[in-house]
Amino acid sequence: MASPNLDGTGPLVLVTNDDGPPSKESPFIETFVSLLVEKLGWRVAVFIPATQQSWISKAINIKGTIAVSYYNPVSRTSSDTRESENDWVLLDATPASCVNIALYNILPRPDAVDLVISGPNFGRNVTAAATLSSGTVGGALEGALQGKRAISLSYAFFDRSHVTSASHIQNACENAVNVIARLWEYWSGAPPSSLEVLNVNVPLVESPKVLPVKFTDFSPGGYGALYKPVVADQDGKGQSKGYAFRPTLNFTHTAAEGTDLWAINSKCISVTPMRTSYQVVRVPGLDQLFNSQL
């Protein structure tokens, strides 16, 4: 498979997402990628799932053959064959698998990639529970596990009508690109450290044009029931046919100052530094549990 055209001198960015190619479910990626190229002069290679892959976390595809197709951002059409060197690659895979395949099978060399950006996601990825579940964050984590600096990017909307508003999308993308450029400037000059992933959430608002930025912690909390039964009425008897994903999520409650949810609810950009590891908990006395016979 031919590699995309990556001529230029700017950093090479691998972009993935969990919402797939441009659609009603993925309304932000075209504007965002265009700004990375046109405003920053960065080289961008896009490898995204062919279909929506939300809530998939960092899952890796292990069965079957992963199909490949292409999306041309000029004609806005998909095809089984590449029309241009700058076509986006669509993979029938999770975001994490897209990143791995791009690095080791399609791009010229894994070490050629400077930065992995996963997003922009349709909706916020704030709180520990949502972040652990996010396919967007999972794509960034895969990049970091492969030795790349990585950013997960999500847009928090407060009115669903705003997700199709060109002015709201443009403002969110302008702010996101400006913040990412500043973060990259810091990161590219910094020595290796435990900072591996930055989880960035941007309010989808029309104004102000320059949003405040807050460095945050994760807001705690879970999400409760995610599914509801699908009931079939047979002979007057309601019987469950199965269960459908119907989450009821509430991100409007009061959050502690300094957390990602607090920042977003305050219409600020939230930047949460992360590591690609589960936190080890040391519990006093636990290591003595098996020192005596039970």
N, C-alpha and C positions, 0 to 999 in steps of 0.2 A: 504494500500500500504506500502511495506517495505521501511524503510529509507535507504539511501546509507551508506556504511561503512565509518565511519569518525574516525577511530582509529588514535591516534597520540596525540602529545602535542602542535603542532603549532596552530596559529590562524585558526579558521574555516571561510573559504571564500565561499560565495555564488556567483557563476559566471553566468551571463546571457549575452545575446547579442541581436542584432536585425537582424543579418544576418543568423541565424539558424545553423544547423549542418554543419560539414565540407563539402565544395563544392567549385566550382569556385567562388561563391558569398561570401563564408565564408572560406578564406584560412588560417586564422591566429590562430584560437582558439586552435587547437591541440597543436601547438608548445608552445603557451602561457601557457596553463594549465599544460603541462608537466614541464615547467620551474618553475611554482609556487610550484609544488610537489617536483621535484627532486633537484632544486637548493635551494629553501627556506625551504623545509620541511613543507610547509603549508598543511592543510587539505582542500580539495576543493570539493564542491558539485556543479554540473553543471545542471542548469535548463534553457533551451533555447527554443525559438520558433521552432516549427517543420518546418516552412517555413519562407522565408524572410519577415521581418516586418519593413523595413526602412521607414523613414519619418513619423512614427506613433506617435511621441512625447510620452506623458505619458498616452496614451489612455488605458482604462480598458475594457475588454470584459464583456458584461452584458447579452448577449442573447445566448441561446442554452447551450449545454453541451461541455465543453472543453475536447477534446480527449487527451489521454496520450499514448505515445509510448517511446521507449528507443533506445539509440545509444551506442553501445559497442566500446570504443576507441581502443581496442586491435584488434578485428576482423573488425572494421570499417563497421559494418552492423547495420541496424535499424530493430527493431522488436516490435510487440505488447506486448511481454512478456519480463520480465527482465532476462538477461542471467547471470549477475553478480551484486554484491552489488555496484560495482563501475561504473555501467552503467550511462550514462548521461540521464536525463529526458527531453523528448521532449513534449512540450505542444502546442496545436493548439491555441496559444494566443499571445498577445503582450508581450514585455519585462517586462513592469510594472506588468502585470497580472502574468507572470512567477514568479517574485519575491514575490508577495503577496501569491500565491499558495504554493510556496516552504516554506515560513516562517510559514504559519498558517495551512497547511494541510499535508505536507510531511516530513519535517525535524522534529526531536524529540521535539524541543522547539524553539520558536522564539528567545529567549534570548541566545541560543547557538551560533548564528551567530555573528562573530566579525566584518566582513567587507563584503560589497557588491561591486563587480566589474562588470561593464557592458561593454562588449567589448571582444576583440579588434574589432573596427568597420572597415569595408572596406571603407576607405576614411576619410578625416578630418572632424571634427566637430568644426570648428572655425567660428567666427562672431556671433553676437547675434541672427541673423535670423536663421542660420543653427542649432545653439544650441537649440533654442526653438522648432525646428521641429524634432529633432533627437530622434529616438526610443532608441538609445544607452544611451543618456543622460536621457531619460525618465525612463529607468530601474534603473539607479542610483538614480534618484529623488524619485522613489517609495521606495527604500531601506532607504533613509534618512528620508522620511516621516514616516517610521515604526521604527524610532529611531536608525538606523544603520549608521555608517560611510560608505561613499560610494564614489566610483571612477568611472567615465566614461572614457573609454580609446579608442582612435581612432588612426589609422595609416594614415598619409598623404603621398600619392604616387605622384611622379612627372613624372613618366613614367609608363603606365599601364603594361608594360612587367615585371616590378619589383614585381608585386603582386603575381607572380608565382615563383619568384627567391628564392631558399632556403636560400641563403646567406643574401639577403635583409630581409627576414622574420625573420631569426635567429637573426640578428643584432637588428632589431626593438624590438623583444620580449626580448632579453637580456637587452636592455636599459630600456624597460618598466618595467620589473621585478625589476631591480636595483632601479629605481626611486620609484616604489610602496613600496619596502621594506624600503627605507629611509623615505618615507612619513608615513608609518605605524609605524615605530619606533618613529617618532615625535608624531604622533596622539595618540598612545596607552599610552604615558606618559603624555599627555597634559590634563588639566581639560576640562570639557564640555565648548563649546564655540559656537559662531554663525557659525563657519566653519563646514558645513554639507556635502558638495560635492566638490570633486576636479575634474575638467574637464581637462584630460591629453591628449595631442596630440603629437604623436611621428612621426618624419619623417621616411619614409620607404627608408632608404639609406643603402648602403653596408659599408660605412665608413664615419666619424671616428667610431671607436669601442665604444668610450665613447662620447656621444652627450652632448653639453652644455644644461643646464636647465634654463629656464626663467619663473619667475612668472609674469602673464600677466592679462590684462583686456580684455574684449570682444571688438573686432573690430566692429564698427557700420556698418549698411548697410543692404539692403534687397536683394532679388534675382529676382524680376521681374516675367515674365511669366513662368509658370511651365508646361503648357500643349499646345499641338498643335492639330488642328483638323484632324480627320481621314476622308478622302474624298473618296467617292465612285463615280465612273464615270458611270452614268446611262443615256443612250441615249445622250452621249456627254455633259451632264450637271453635273458639279461637285457639289455634294451634301454632306454635312457633315453627317457622321454616328455617330459622337460623338467626344470625345477628349481623347488623350493618353498622359501620363506623359512623357514629353520630355523636361526636364529643360536644360537651358544653363547657367551654373554657371561659374563664373570667379573669381578664388581665387588668381590670379597672380598680381593683381593691387597693387600699393604701399599702404602700411598700416602704420599707425602711430606707431612710436617706443613705445614699451611697451604693444602692443596688441597681441592677440593670432595669428592673421594672420601674423603680422610682425615676430614673433618668428618662425613660421613654414616656411615662405618664406626665413628666414635666416638659415634654416636647424638646428633649435634648438628645443628642447622639450618644449612645452608650458604647464604650469600648471596654471589653472585659478580657484581660490577658489570661491565657490558659496554658496548661501542659497536656501532653497526650498520655495521661496516666490516670488510673484510679487512685484516689487518696488512701494511703495506708493509715489505719487508725490504731493507735497504741492504747490499750485499755489496761490500767493498773490491775495486777493480780490475775489477768487472763492467762498469762504464760505459766502460771503455777497450777492451772486446772488439772493437768495430768501428771503432776509430780508425785502424787500419792495414788494408791490403788482405789478404785471405785468400789 
